[in-house]
Amino acid sequence: MSKERALRRAAREAQAQRSRVRRERLDRRRAARRALVRRLTPRRGHTGRLYARRRVAERIAIGLGGVLAIGFVWWQFEDLATRLALTIVVAVAAPAAVVLTFDRRT
């Protein structure tokens, strides 16, 4: 009778060991997947980027407005010095225009 109990206990322990190893392997995979997702998804809050708090449509509008202004300057004026000067003016005035337009300083 004790031999049968010992065999059953050994079988239970072997099964428990197998399930423990399987669970640990699944936990490691889950942790690795979680770490990968955490690394690839952007964090909320302060990102340190220039237009981080702006919506995508606002960023597209800002970029498109700048490109259109510079394109208009280069299309309208023939002199290279004038083109470069007005391009610099647009580049310098753009941040102020963005703050005044979207009414956000941070």
Secondary structure, DSSP 8 states (H G I E B T S, - for coil): -HHHHHHHHHHHHHHHHHHHHHHHHHHHHHHHHHHHHHHHS--SS----TTTTS-HHHHHHHHHHHHHHHHHHHHH---HHHHHHHHHHHHHHHHHHHHHHHT---
